[in-house]
């Protein structure tokens, strides 16, 4: 094989790799779950020393953990305003 044929084969392998990564990316995007809606109201539960849970008041789902009640209050406010991304 001369240098031109080697380069052509390398370019072909690269094109095949790009097609397979595009397929993998679109498959991953299709499997991703839609983002959860912002909670209407949240509550804080002290669940141990240095452990405060921020929970959705309606469902009881845990939305995040913080070390102090003050940090948990900031988390709750951000979640209710919709300014916090994926606690």
C-alpha positions in Angstrom: 0.0 0.0 0.0 1.2 3.4 -0.8 0.7 6.5 1.4 -2.3 7.6 -0.5 -4.1 4.3 -0.1 -3.2 4.3 3.6 -4.6 7.8 4.1 -7.8 6.8 2.2 -8.3 3.8 4.5 -7.7 5.9 7.6 -10.3 8.5 6.4 -12.8 5.7 5.8 -12.3 4.3 9.3 -12.7 7.7 10.7 -15.9 8.3 8.8 -17.3 4.9 10.1 -16.3 5.9 13.6 -18.1 9.2 13.3 -21.3 7.4 12.0 -21.2 5.0 14.9 -20.7 7.7 17.5 -23.6 9.7 16.0 -25.8 6.6 16.3 -24.7 6.0 19.9 -25.4 9.7 20.8 -28.9 9.7 19.3 -29.7 6.4 21.1 -28.6 7.8 24.4 -30.7 11.0 23.8 -33.7 8.8 23.1 -33.2 6.9 26.4 -32.7 10.0 28.6 -35.6 10.7 31.0 -37.4 14.0 30.6 -36.5 16.5 33.4 -38.8 16.4 36.4 -41.1 19.4 37.0 -40.2 21.9 39.7 -41.8 21.0 43.0 -44.8 23.1 44.2 -43.5 23.2 47.8 -40.6 21.6 49.6 -39.9 20.7 53.2 -36.7 20.1 55.2 -36.2 17.0 57.3 -33.3 16.7 59.7 -32.3 13.1 59.3 -29.2 12.9 61.4 -26.2 14.9 62.6 -25.1 17.1 59.7 -27.8 15.6 57.4 -30.8 17.7 56.2 -33.0 16.4 53.4 -34.9 18.6 51.1 -38.1 16.8 50.1 -41.0 17.5 47.8 -44.0 18.3 50.0 -46.5 16.6 47.8 -44.7 13.3 46.9 -42.1 13.0 49.7 -39.4 12.4 47.1 -35.9 13.5 48.4 -34.6 16.3 46.2 -31.3 16.9 47.8 -29.1 16.7 50.9 -27.4 19.5 52.8 -25.3 19.7 56.0 -27.1 22.6 57.7 -30.7 23.8 57.9 -29.6 27.2 56.4 -28.2 25.4 53.3 -31.3 23.3 53.1 -33.5 26.4 53.1 -31.4 27.9 50.2 -31.9 24.6 48.4 -35.6 24.6 49.0 -35.9 28.2 47.7 -33.9 27.5 44.6 -35.9 24.4 43.8 -39.2 26.2 44.3 -38.1 29.1 42.1 -36.8 26.7 39.4 -33.3 28.1 39.6 -31.6 24.9 40.8 -30.6 22.4 38.2 -31.1 18.7 39.3 -30.5 18.7 43.0 
